[in-house]
Amino acid sequence: MQATGRGGPRQRDDSRREEKPPLPVDQAAIERALVQAIDRRVGRVLTEPLQTKELAEIFGCHRSKVAMILERIPGKQRIGRSWRVPLFSLPPRYLQELGLFPRP
């Protein structure tokens, strides 16, 4: 409401305003940006030592494929027969199960 010189407040006329259409949402871009922001904030947090079988379940592949996947992940550590992997290099659905990534 705006005050006028006399007679008290006057009502604003909002009928002339046009409604803007909503912006298109790219869910994948939002997820990537969120992961990057968390990664910058937290750094390279590693998982607890995971066996190859557990990593195969997380990545949704066979145990023999895990070695090829781990070759492409920087910052991994091998501890005996187990691996410690940067937490945010894991699939988003696994992070959602841990409660570290918001559900869509």
C-alpha angles and dihedrals in degrees: 000000000000126000118237128206093258139009100034135271122351125215120247117238105231094168091091094060116102119222112237117226114247117263116253112259120225102198094188092054090049091051092048092049091048093050091048092049092049091045092053091047099045100029122209101339110181127215123240111272108291128195120233089252091056092048090050089056092048094049093039096235141104120284091248091060093054093078091057091048092049091052089066097048114091118213098030120145129205117216110183105298093342133081133218109208129189103265096228094052088071121095116279092239089061091050089050090055089053090049093242097112126050118247116240 
